[in-house]
Every structure is written in C-alpha cells, then in structure tokens.
Amino acid sequence: MTELRLTTGAKASRILGVGSFQPERVVTNDDLSEIMDTSDQWIRDRVGIIERRFADKDTLLVDMAVEAGTRALADAGADPSEVDTVIVPNCTMPSPIPNAAAQVADRIGVKAPGAFDLNAACAGFCYGLGVASDLIRAGSAKKVLVIGAEKLTDSVDPTDRANAIIFADGAGAALVGPSDEPHISPVVWGSAGDLVETIYMRDHRYIYQEGQAVFRWATTKIAPIAFDVLKAAGLTPSDVDVLIPHQANLRIVEAIAKKLRAAGAREDMVVADDIKYSGNTSSASIPMALDHMRKAGTVKSGDVALIVGFGAGLSYAGQVIICP
C-alpha cells in the first residue's frame, strides 16, 4: 500500500506582531442623536460607547485590512515574503467572491499565499487565530497573517437606533509564527445554531439583532466558555493578566470580568474597554483592542491574555495568548 508523506511543523506558535487601522471620521453619540431618537446618556448607559469610527463610502473593507496587516508585519519586523498564508475573518464583504484575503495579500506584497476568508462573525478573529496556530504546528504554514476587518456601516440601517449606535468600522491584525514554547493555547470553540435568528442579515441587506436575547446569552454563557479556555491552557483565573473579550457591549464585558474575579481572577486584571471609543467592530475588535492597549501601555510583552469572541451564528471561540 502506498504511504503518503505528511508534514511536521513547529512545536508551538506565537503572535509575532499586531497592528490595527481605524478610519479618521469620529462619530459621537451627540452626532447620532441628530439623525435618530437617541442621546449620549442613553447610549452610554446601555452599551458604554462614547464614540466610534465610520469609514467614508470610498474606503473598502479590503483597504482597512491592508493597512492593519501592513502594520502587523512592521510591528513584527517581518517582510511580506515571509508570509505564506493570509486569513481574513469578516462578515461584511459586499460580495462573497472574490474573497478579501487574496486581494489583501497581493496589495501587501505577499506573493502566491494560501488565502481565504473566514466567517464566524464577531468570533472570527479567535477562529482565525486557532486555524493559524494549528496550520503552523501541523507544518502546513510557516507564518500566517490573520486580519479581522469589517465595514459594518454598509450593513446597518442608519435609522435603526438599536444597531446603528453600536457598530463601527476598522481592522485588526496579528502575524502568527512558530515558537519553541506555546504562546497560543488550544482554541476552544463552538456554536449555538438554535439561536441563529437572534442575529442575521435582514433582507440580505441590514443586520438585525435581538439585543436582549443576545445580551442574556452572552452574560450567562461566555464566562463558562472562558473557564473552559483556561482549563484547556492549563491555567486558572488568577493567572490572567489581561481579559480581552469581543467588544460587543461594555455591560457584557463587565459581566464576564465580574464572574472571572468571583472565580479567583486578580483585582488588578486589566479588562479591555476599547468599545468606548471604537464601537463594535465584530471580527476586528479583539486584535484592535490588543493593539490599542499595547500602545497605551496597559498591556506589556509577556502578559497572559485571555481572549474570547462571540457573535452571530451564534458562534464563539477563545484562547489564551502570551502578548508579543
């Protein structure tokens, strides 16, 4: 019988660099109150957002992904020629073909890579990071660029105050490479397809979200998933230096942090609150928050970060990373 050859990869993987991009246009709560029945206080009380960034009509998802990916390579001190795979988690490409990844890779200067999009909505970055890590450990890739990018303003009804106040545009990226020691834990992922109708595209145009149902699900289910992530990594809540959940709603973020602290997480655990000034950018939110926190000095190299994404599907995923 013919025996097929298999590849062997690195012992482990790590994030080599991160980068992010946001459009220049800042949209405050007061700006939104001029076009819909809402107010600054109403938005702050319910979702914790103070302002967000909107791309102009000529800025595409691919444009933002290129900027974030280029910055991640620069942060890692890596050349595009070193990258052999590009993954672009997103749920807002205007057309399913061509995919974003091949276009992004070409514009960055990555030649002939494996390139594919991944749609797990707001859990997309954690899904992509899990795939990238496993590709490297299997020997299928050497360096993988994972770029969560979204132009959500194209998919939100501007008169729908329940959703228009939440979503925003941007991109966040991470370059993943081999490591002698594990700096990315096994991914823990799953889905709740029975709740598919809580978030979907209405008339294939605008995002619909059953806000209260999603809030209840996230505040009750995501903390137990976070505990499963820590167990898979061989850690306990007290080991976590930084918590970076998907930036969906500040109240959800606070609820997850509270449950982790009740289970032994330290009071000095840093909790991402990037949603205050970035809004909900779906698959871009976790890498964008990580990049912003590193630049602000609230996260340092070597910190143990627990990341967990969740959203439409309903899909969820998480892992522990050692910050680059």
TORMARDREN-815690 format. One record per residue (C-alpha): residue in three letters; z, y, x; residue number from 1. Coordinates in Angstrom, 2 decimals, always signed. Example, Ala and Ser with C-alpha at 12.3 -4.5 7.8 and 13.67 -1.06 7.14 Angstrom:
BEGIN
+------+---------+---------+---------+-----+
! code !      zz !      yy !      xx ! pos !
+------+---------+---------+---------+-----+
!  ALA !   +7.80 !   -4.50 !  +12.30 !   1 !
!  SER !   +7.14 !   -1.06 !  +13.67 !   2 !
+------+---------+---------+---------+-----+
// end
This chain:
BEGIN
+------+---------+---------+---------+-----+
! code !      zz !      yy !      xx ! pos !
+------+---------+---------+---------+-----+
!  MET !   +0.00 !   +0.00 !   +0.00 !   1 !
!  THR !   -0.94 !   +3.45 !   +1.31 !   2 !
!  GLU !   +2.09 !   +5.55 !   +2.15 !   3 !
!  LEU !   +1.87 !   +9.28 !   +1.57 !   4 !
!  ARG !   +3.26 !  +11.72 !   +4.07 !   5 !
!  LEU !   +5.99 !  +14.13 !   +2.92 !   6 !
!  THR !   +7.11 !  +17.39 !   +4.42 !   7 !
!  THR !  +10.61 !  +18.11 !   +5.63 !   8 !
!  GLY !  +11.97 !  +21.62 !   +5.53 !   9 !
!  ALA !  +14.84 !  +23.72 !   +6.73 !  10 !
!  LYS !  +18.44 !  +22.62 !   +6.36 !  11 !
!  ALA !  +19.19 !  +25.64 !   +4.20 !  12 !
!  SER !  +17.87 !  +29.03 !   +3.10 !  13 !
!  ARG !  +18.94 !  +32.65 !   +3.07 !  14 !
!  ILE !  +17.87 !  +36.10 !   +1.94 !  15 !
!  LEU !  +16.38 !  +37.92 !   +4.92 !  16 !
!  GLY !  +15.92 !  +41.33 !   +3.28 !  17 !
!  VAL !  +15.83 !  +43.13 !   -0.04 !  18 !
!  GLY !  +14.04 !  +46.16 !   -1.45 !  19 !
!  SER !  +13.55 !  +47.94 !   -4.74 !  20 !
!  PHE !  +11.47 !  +50.60 !   -6.47 !  21 !
!  GLN !  +12.04 !  +52.86 !   -9.45 !  22 !
!  PRO !   +9.69 !  +55.42 !  -10.99 !  23 !
!  GLU !  +10.52 !  +59.08 !  -10.41 !  24 !
!  ARG !  +10.91 !  +60.06 !  -14.08 !  25 !
!  VAL !  +14.57 !  +60.12 !  -15.10 !  26 !
!  VAL !  +15.22 !  +59.85 !  -18.86 !  27 !
!  THR !  +18.70 !  +60.82 !  -20.03 !  28 !
!  ASN !  +20.41 !  +59.92 !  -23.27 !  29 !
!  ASP !  +20.00 !  +63.51 !  -24.39 !  30 !
!  ASP !  +16.25 !  +63.19 !  -23.81 !  31 !
!  LEU !  +16.17 !  +60.20 !  -26.16 !  32 !
!  SER !  +18.24 !  +61.99 !  -28.78 !  33 !
!  GLU !  +15.40 !  +64.48 !  -29.15 !  34 !
!  ILE !  +13.00 !  +61.78 !  -30.39 !  35 !
!  MET !  +15.29 !  +59.39 !  -32.28 !  36 !
!  ASP !  +18.58 !  +59.29 !  -34.19 !  37 !
!  THR !  +20.99 !  +58.72 !  -31.32 !  38 !
!  SER !  +23.33 !  +60.60 !  -28.99 !  39 !
!  ASP !  +24.63 !  +60.46 !  -25.45 !  40 !
!  GLN !  +28.06 !  +59.27 !  -26.58 !  41 !
!  TRP !  +26.66 !  +56.63 !  -28.95 !  42 !
!  ILE !  +24.60 !  +55.07 !  -26.15 !  43 !
!  ARG !  +27.41 !  +55.22 !  -23.57 !  44 !
!  ASP !  +29.87 !  +53.61 !  -25.98 !  45 !
!  ARG !  +27.58 !  +50.71 !  -26.91 !  46 !
!  VAL !  +25.70 !  +49.81 !  -23.75 !  47 !
!  GLY !  +27.11 !  +52.01 !  -20.97 !  48 !
!  ILE !  +23.80 !  +53.59 !  -19.99 !  49 !
!  ILE !  +23.73 !  +57.22 !  -18.83 !  50 !
!  GLU !  +20.11 !  +57.43 !  -17.74 !  51 !
!  ARG !  +17.14 !  +55.23 !  -16.90 !  52 !
!  ARG !  +13.71 !  +55.44 !  -15.23 !  53 !
!  PHE !  +10.37 !  +55.36 !  -17.07 !  54 !
!  ALA !   +7.04 !  +54.82 !  -15.34 !  55 !
!  ASP !   +4.08 !  +57.01 !  -16.26 !  56 !
!  LYS !   +1.09 !  +55.46 !  -18.02 !  57 !
!  ASP !   -0.88 !  +55.08 !  -14.78 !  58 !
!  THR !   +1.86 !  +53.19 !  -12.92 !  59 !
!  LEU !   +1.46 !  +49.45 !  -13.40 !  60 !
!  LEU !   +3.89 !  +46.56 !  -13.01 !  61 !
!  VAL !   +1.84 !  +45.44 !  -10.00 !  62 !
!  ASP !   +2.22 !  +48.88 !   -8.37 !  63 !
!  MET !   +6.00 !  +48.73 !   -8.62 !  64 !
!  ALA !   +6.10 !  +45.14 !   -7.35 !  65 !
!  VAL !   +4.03 !  +46.10 !   -4.30 !  66 !
!  GLU !   +6.47 !  +48.89 !   -3.41 !  67 !
!  ALA !   +9.56 !  +46.70 !   -3.81 !  68 !
!  GLY !   +8.01 !  +43.80 !   -1.89 !  69 !
!  THR !   +6.90 !  +46.05 !   +0.96 !  70 !
!  ARG !  +10.42 !  +47.47 !   +1.25 !  71 !
!  ALA !  +11.98 !  +43.98 !   +1.29 !  72 !
!  LEU !   +9.71 !  +43.00 !   +4.18 !  73 !
!  ALA !  +10.65 !  +46.17 !   +6.06 !  74 !
!  ASP !  +14.35 !  +45.51 !   +5.46 !  75 !
!  ALA !  +13.93 !  +42.01 !   +6.91 !  76 !
!  GLY !  +11.85 !  +43.26 !   +9.84 !  77 !
!  ALA !   +9.14 !  +40.81 !   +8.78 !  78 !
!  ASP !   +5.37 !  +41.08 !   +8.84 !  79 !
!  PRO !   +3.27 !  +40.13 !   +5.80 !  80 !
!  SER !   +1.59 !  +37.45 !   +7.93 !  81 !
!  GLU !   +4.90 !  +35.54 !   +7.99 !  82 !
!  VAL !   +4.92 !  +35.08 !   +4.19 !  83 !
!  ASP !   +3.23 !  +32.01 !   +2.75 !  84 !
!  THR !   +4.38 !  +32.17 !   -0.89 !  85 !
!  VAL !   +4.79 !  +35.03 !   -3.36 !  86 !
!  ILE !   +6.60 !  +34.63 !   -6.69 !  87 !
!  VAL !   +6.69 !  +37.46 !   -9.22 !  88 !
!  PRO !   +9.16 !  +36.83 !  -12.07 !  89 !
!  ASN !   +8.26 !  +39.07 !  -15.02 !  90 !
!  CYS !   +7.75 !  +39.07 !  -18.77 !  91 !
!  THR !   +5.72 !  +42.27 !  -19.22 !  92 !
!  MET !   +2.35 !  +41.74 !  -17.54 !  93 !
!  PRO !   -0.15 !  +43.20 !  -20.03 !  94 !
!  SER !   -2.34 !  +40.09 !  -19.74 !  95 !
!  PRO !   -1.45 !  +36.52 !  -18.72 !  96 !
!  ILE !   -4.46 !  +36.38 !  -16.37 !  97 !
!  PRO !   -4.88 !  +37.37 !  -13.65 !  98 !
!  ASN !   -1.29 !  +36.90 !  -12.62 !  99 !
!  ALA !   +0.64 !  +39.62 !  -10.83 ! 100 !
!  ALA !   +1.56 !  +37.58 !   -7.75 ! 101 !
!  ALA !   -1.91 !  +37.18 !   -6.25 ! 102 !
!  GLN !   -2.67 !  +40.88 !   -6.72 ! 103 !
!  VAL !   +0.66 !  +41.94 !   -5.27 ! 104 !
!  ALA !   +0.31 !  +39.64 !   -2.27 ! 105 !
!  ASP !   -3.17 !  +40.93 !   -1.46 ! 106 !
!  ARG !   -2.10 !  +44.57 !   -1.64 ! 107 !
!  ILE !   +0.93 !  +43.95 !   +0.57 ! 108 !
!  GLY !   -1.27 !  +42.20 !   +3.09 ! 109 !
!  VAL !   -0.16 !  +38.61 !   +2.56 ! 110 !
!  LYS !   -3.30 !  +36.53 !   +3.01 ! 111 !
!  ALA !   -4.03 !  +33.34 !   +1.03 ! 112 !
!  PRO !   -0.44 !  +32.63 !   -0.07 ! 113 !
!  GLY !   +0.74 !  +30.36 !   -2.79 ! 114 !
!  ALA !   +1.12 !  +32.94 !   -5.56 ! 115 !
!  PHE !   +2.42 !  +32.57 !   -9.10 ! 116 !
!  ASP !   +4.25 !  +34.45 !  -11.82 ! 117 !
!  LEU !   +7.37 !  +33.04 !  -13.45 ! 118 !
!  ASN !   +8.59 !  +33.98 !  -16.91 ! 119 !
!  ALA !  +12.24 !  +33.36 !  -17.62 ! 120 !
!  ALA !  +12.66 !  +36.95 !  -18.88 ! 121 !
!  CYS !  +15.91 !  +38.51 !  -17.65 ! 122 !
!  ALA !  +16.90 !  +35.29 !  -15.85 ! 123 !
!  GLY !  +13.61 !  +35.39 !  -13.93 ! 124 !
!  PHE !  +14.88 !  +36.55 !  -10.56 ! 125 !
!  CYS !  +17.53 !  +33.82 !  -10.35 ! 126 !
!  TYR !  +14.93 !  +31.24 !  -11.40 ! 127 !
!  GLY !  +12.54 !  +32.56 !   -8.74 ! 128 !
!  LEU !  +15.24 !  +32.58 !   -6.07 ! 129 !
!  GLY !  +16.13 !  +28.98 !   -6.92 ! 130 !
!  VAL !  +12.49 !  +27.91 !   -6.64 ! 131 !
!  ALA !  +12.05 !  +29.80 !   -3.36 ! 132 !
!  SER !  +15.13 !  +28.21 !   -1.82 ! 133 !
!  ASP !  +14.04 !  +24.72 !   -2.81 ! 134 !
!  LEU !  +10.49 !  +25.27 !   -1.53 ! 135 !
!  ILE !  +11.88 !  +26.20 !   +1.87 ! 136 !
!  ARG !  +14.30 !  +23.25 !   +2.00 ! 137 !
!  ALA !  +11.50 !  +20.87 !   +0.95 ! 138 !
!  GLY !   +9.15 !  +22.18 !   +3.62 ! 139 !
!  SER !   +6.62 !  +23.46 !   +1.08 ! 140 !
!  ALA !   +7.08 !  +27.06 !   +2.26 ! 141 !
!  LYS !   +8.50 !  +28.89 !   +5.26 ! 142 !
!  LYS !   +9.06 !  +32.39 !   +3.88 ! 143 !
!  VAL !   +8.91 !  +33.30 !   +0.20 ! 144 !
!  LEU !   +8.75 !  +36.80 !   -1.26 ! 145 !
!  VAL !  +10.39 !  +36.92 !   -4.70 ! 146 !
!  ILE !   +9.74 !  +40.12 !   -6.66 ! 147 !
!  GLY !  +11.20 !  +40.75 !  -10.10 ! 148 !
!  ALA !   +9.14 !  +43.51 !  -11.69 ! 149 !
!  GLU !   +8.92 !  +44.92 !  -15.20 ! 150 !
!  LYS !   +7.26 !  +47.74 !  -17.08 ! 151 !
!  LEU !   +9.29 !  +47.36 !  -20.24 ! 152 !
!  THR !   +8.39 !  +50.75 !  -21.66 ! 153 !
!  ASP !   +4.96 !  +49.35 !  -22.54 ! 154 !
!  SER !   +6.67 !  +46.71 !  -24.70 ! 155 !
!  VAL !   +9.25 !  +48.82 !  -26.53 ! 156 !
!  ASP !   +8.73 !  +50.75 !  -29.74 ! 157 !
!  PRO !   +9.77 !  +54.29 !  -28.73 ! 158 !
!  THR !  +11.19 !  +54.90 !  -32.23 ! 159 !
!  ASP !  +13.35 !  +51.76 !  -32.20 ! 160 !
!  ARG !  +16.73 !  +53.10 !  -31.11 ! 161 !
!  ALA !  +18.27 !  +49.64 !  -30.81 ! 162 !
!  ASN !  +15.91 !  +48.74 !  -27.96 ! 163 !
!  ALA !  +14.36 !  +51.97 !  -26.71 ! 164 !
!  ILE !  +17.74 !  +53.14 !  -25.40 ! 165 !
!  ILE !  +18.21 !  +50.00 !  -23.30 ! 166 !
!  PHE !  +15.05 !  +49.05 !  -21.47 ! 167 !
!  ALA !  +13.51 !  +50.69 !  -18.42 ! 168 !
!  ASP !  +11.03 !  +50.12 !  -15.59 ! 169 !
!  GLY !  +11.37 !  +49.05 !  -11.97 ! 170 !
!  ALA !  +11.12 !  +46.26 !   -9.42 ! 171 !
!  GLY !  +13.44 !  +44.47 !   -7.00 ! 172 !
!  ALA !  +12.51 !  +42.02 !   -4.26 ! 173 !
!  ALA !  +14.00 !  +39.57 !   -1.79 ! 174 !
!  LEU !  +12.42 !  +37.83 !   +1.18 ! 175 !
!  VAL !  +13.76 !  +34.28 !   +1.45 ! 176 !
!  GLY !  +13.57 !  +32.24 !   +4.65 ! 177 !
!  PRO !  +15.08 !  +29.27 !   +6.48 ! 178 !
!  SER !  +18.66 !  +29.11 !   +7.69 ! 179 !
!  ASP !  +20.83 !  +26.72 !   +9.69 ! 180 !
!  GLU !  +23.70 !  +27.34 !   +7.28 ! 181 !
!  PRO !  +23.48 !  +27.64 !   +3.47 ! 182 !
!  HIS !  +23.36 !  +31.26 !   +2.37 ! 183 !
!  ILE !  +21.91 !  +30.45 !   -1.07 ! 184 !
!  SER !  +23.73 !  +27.87 !   -3.19 ! 185 !
!  PRO !  +22.04 !  +25.39 !   -5.53 ! 186 !
!  VAL !  +20.75 !  +27.07 !   -8.67 ! 187 !
!  VAL !  +22.45 !  +26.31 !  -11.96 ! 188 !
!  TRP !  +20.04 !  +26.90 !  -14.82 ! 189 !
!  GLY !  +19.43 !  +26.05 !  -18.43 ! 190 !
!  SER !  +18.29 !  +27.31 !  -21.81 ! 191 !
!  ALA !  +19.25 !  +27.58 !  -25.46 ! 192 !
!  GLY !  +15.93 !  +27.22 !  -27.24 ! 193 !
!  ASP !  +17.62 !  +27.04 !  -30.64 ! 194 !
!  LEU !  +18.28 !  +30.78 !  -30.22 ! 195 !
!  VAL !  +14.68 !  +31.68 !  -29.38 ! 196 !
!  GLU !  +14.41 !  +34.07 !  -32.33 ! 197 !
!  THR !  +17.18 !  +36.35 !  -31.06 ! 198 !
!  ILE !  +14.76 !  +37.93 !  -28.53 ! 199 !
!  TYR !  +10.98 !  +37.82 !  -28.89 ! 200 !
!  MET !   +7.79 !  +39.87 !  -28.97 ! 201 !
!  ARG !   +7.23 !  +41.12 !  -32.50 ! 202 !
!  ASP !   +3.52 !  +41.11 !  -33.46 ! 203 !
!  HIS !   +2.80 !  +40.31 !  -29.78 ! 204 !
!  ARG !   +3.49 !  +43.97 !  -29.00 ! 205 !
!  TYR !   +7.09 !  +45.11 !  -29.13 ! 206 !
!  ILE !  +10.33 !  +43.48 !  -28.00 ! 207 !
!  TYR !  +12.66 !  +42.54 !  -30.83 ! 208 !
!  GLN !  +16.29 !  +41.77 !  -30.06 ! 209 !
!  GLU !  +19.08 !  +40.70 !  -32.37 ! 210 !
!  GLY !  +21.59 !  +42.70 !  -30.42 ! 211 !
!  GLN !  +24.85 !  +41.43 !  -31.91 ! 212 !
!  ALA !  +23.82 !  +37.78 !  -31.66 ! 213 !
!  VAL !  +22.77 !  +38.18 !  -28.02 ! 214 !
!  PHE !  +25.98 !  +40.07 !  -27.24 ! 215 !
!  ARG !  +28.14 !  +37.31 !  -28.74 ! 216 !
!  TRP !  +26.21 !  +34.60 !  -26.88 ! 217 !
!  ALA !  +26.36 !  +36.40 !  -23.54 ! 218 !
!  THR !  +30.05 !  +37.29 !  -23.74 ! 219 !
!  THR !  +31.04 !  +33.71 !  -24.64 ! 220 !
!  LYS !  +28.56 !  +31.56 !  -22.69 ! 221 !
!  ILE !  +27.77 !  +33.34 !  -19.41 ! 222 !
!  ALA !  +31.26 !  +33.24 !  -17.88 ! 223 !
!  PRO !  +31.42 !  +29.40 !  -18.20 ! 224 !
!  ILE !  +27.97 !  +29.24 !  -16.60 ! 225 !
!  ALA !  +29.28 !  +31.43 !  -13.76 ! 226 !
!  PHE !  +32.12 !  +28.94 !  -13.24 ! 227 !
!  ASP !  +29.53 !  +26.13 !  -13.07 ! 228 !
!  VAL !  +27.64 !  +28.12 !  -10.41 ! 229 !
!  LEU !  +30.80 !  +28.45 !   -8.32 ! 230 !
!  LYS !  +31.53 !  +24.74 !   -8.69 ! 231 !
!  ALA !  +28.00 !  +23.87 !   -7.52 ! 232 !
!  ALA !  +28.56 !  +26.12 !   -4.49 ! 233 !
!  GLY !  +31.94 !  +24.55 !   -3.74 ! 234 !
!  LEU !  +33.76 !  +27.84 !   -4.33 ! 235 !
!  THR !  +36.39 !  +29.29 !   -6.64 ! 236 !
!  PRO !  +36.55 !  +32.71 !   -8.34 ! 237 !
!  SER !  +38.85 !  +34.00 !   -5.60 ! 238 !
!  ASP !  +36.04 !  +33.53 !   -3.05 ! 239 !
!  VAL !  +33.75 !  +36.04 !   -4.78 ! 240 !
!  ASP !  +33.43 !  +39.45 !   -3.15 ! 241 !
!  VAL !  +30.70 !  +40.77 !   -5.44 ! 242 !
!  LEU !  +29.67 !  +39.97 !   -9.01 ! 243 !
!  ILE !  +26.09 !  +40.88 !   -9.95 ! 244 !
!  PRO !  +25.25 !  +39.76 !  -13.48 ! 245 !
!  HIS !  +21.98 !  +40.76 !  -15.12 ! 246 !
!  GLN !  +22.33 !  +44.42 !  -16.09 ! 247 !
!  ALA !  +21.82 !  +43.96 !  -19.83 ! 248 !
!  ASN !  +24.78 !  +45.87 !  -21.21 ! 249 !
!  LEU !  +27.81 !  +47.27 !  -19.38 ! 250 !
!  ARG !  +30.11 !  +45.75 !  -22.01 ! 251 !
!  ILE !  +28.70 !  +42.27 !  -21.25 ! 252 !
!  VAL !  +29.13 !  +42.84 !  -17.51 ! 253 !
!  GLU !  +32.74 !  +43.92 !  -18.04 ! 254 !
!  ALA !  +33.46 !  +40.91 !  -20.26 ! 255 !
!  ILE !  +32.16 !  +38.48 !  -17.61 ! 256 !
!  ALA !  +34.20 !  +40.18 !  -14.89 ! 257 !
!  LYS !  +37.34 !  +40.08 !  -17.04 ! 258 !
!  LYS !  +37.03 !  +36.32 !  -17.56 ! 259 !
!  LEU !  +36.45 !  +35.71 !  -13.86 ! 260 !
!  ARG !  +39.54 !  +37.73 !  -12.96 ! 261 !
!  ALA !  +41.57 !  +35.83 !  -15.57 ! 262 !
!  ALA !  +40.49 !  +32.66 !  -13.75 ! 263 !
!  GLY !  +41.55 !  +33.91 !  -10.33 ! 264 !
!  ALA !  +38.92 !  +36.38 !   -9.11 ! 265 !
!  ARG !  +40.41 !  +39.17 !   -7.00 ! 266 !
!  GLU !  +41.08 !  +42.61 !   -8.41 ! 267 !
!  ASP !  +39.05 !  +44.09 !   -5.56 ! 268 !
!  MET !  +35.97 !  +42.07 !   -6.52 ! 269 !
!  VAL !  +33.09 !  +44.55 !   -6.69 ! 270 !
!  VAL !  +31.23 !  +44.47 !  -10.01 ! 271 !
!  ALA !  +27.68 !  +45.75 !  -10.32 ! 272 !
!  ASP !  +27.23 !  +48.57 !  -12.83 ! 273 !
!  ASP !  +23.69 !  +49.59 !  -11.93 ! 274 !
!  ILE !  +22.79 !  +49.64 !  -15.62 ! 275 !
!  LYS !  +24.48 !  +53.05 !  -15.87 ! 276 !
!  TYR !  +21.64 !  +54.74 !  -14.03 ! 277 !
!  SER !  +18.84 !  +52.16 !  -14.15 ! 278 !
!  GLY !  +18.99 !  +50.72 !  -17.66 ! 279 !
!  ASN !  +17.98 !  +47.13 !  -18.38 ! 280 !
!  THR !  +15.04 !  +46.22 !  -16.15 ! 281 !
!  SER !  +15.02 !  +42.50 !  -17.01 ! 282 !
!  SER !  +13.94 !  +40.36 !  -14.03 ! 283 !
!  ALA !  +14.23 !  +43.36 !  -11.69 ! 284 !
!  SER !  +17.85 !  +44.15 !  -12.48 ! 285 !
!  ILE !  +19.72 !  +41.81 !  -10.11 ! 286 !
!  PRO !  +17.74 !  +42.46 !   -6.90 ! 287 !
!  MET !  +17.60 !  +46.17 !   -7.74 ! 288 !
!  ALA !  +21.38 !  +46.30 !   -8.20 ! 289 !
!  LEU !  +21.90 !  +44.42 !   -4.92 ! 290 !
!  ASP !  +19.65 !  +46.83 !   -3.05 ! 291 !
!  HIS !  +21.34 !  +49.89 !   -4.56 ! 292 !
!  MET !  +24.81 !  +48.55 !   -3.78 ! 293 !
!  ARG !  +23.90 !  +47.82 !   -0.16 ! 294 !
!  LYS !  +22.55 !  +51.34 !   +0.26 ! 295 !
!  ALA !  +25.68 !  +52.80 !   -1.33 ! 296 !
!  GLY !  +27.91 !  +50.76 !   +0.97 ! 297 !
!  THR !  +29.71 !  +48.93 !   -1.85 ! 298 !
!  VAL !  +28.19 !  +45.65 !   -0.64 ! 299 !
!  LYS !  +28.09 !  +44.69 !   +3.02 ! 300 !
!  SER !  +26.40 !  +41.98 !   +5.04 ! 301 !
!  GLY !  +28.23 !  +38.67 !   +4.76 ! 302 !
!  ASP !  +29.75 !  +39.35 !   +1.34 ! 303 !
!  VAL !  +29.84 !  +36.40 !   -1.06 ! 304 !
!  ALA !  +27.91 !  +37.45 !   -4.18 ! 305 !
!  LEU !  +27.80 !  +35.61 !   -7.49 ! 306 !
!  ILE !  +24.59 !  +36.38 !   -9.36 ! 307 !
!  VAL !  +23.70 !  +35.23 !  -12.86 ! 308 !
!  GLY !  +20.76 !  +36.17 !  -15.07 ! 309 !
!  PHE !  +20.33 !  +35.60 !  -18.79 ! 310 !
!  GLY !  +17.90 !  +36.65 !  -21.49 ! 311 !
!  ALA !  +15.05 !  +35.68 !  -23.78 ! 312 !
!  GLY !  +14.44 !  +32.00 !  -24.20 ! 313 !
!  LEU !  +17.36 !  +32.02 !  -24.28 ! 314 !
!  SER !  +17.31 !  +31.24 !  -20.57 ! 315 !
!  TYR !  +19.97 !  +31.53 !  -17.90 ! 316 !
!  ALA !  +20.33 !  +30.85 !  -14.19 ! 317 !
!  GLY !  +22.65 !  +31.70 !  -11.34 ! 318 !
!  GLN !  +23.62 !  +31.01 !   -7.76 ! 319 !
!  VAL !  +25.90 !  +32.23 !   -5.01 ! 320 !
!  ILE !  +24.35 !  +34.13 !   -2.12 ! 321 !
!  ILE !  +25.63 !  +35.46 !   +1.17 ! 322 !
!  CYS !  +24.45 !  +39.06 !   +1.25 ! 323 !
!  PRO !  +21.92 !  +39.82 !   +4.01 ! 324 !
+------+---------+---------+---------+-----+
// end
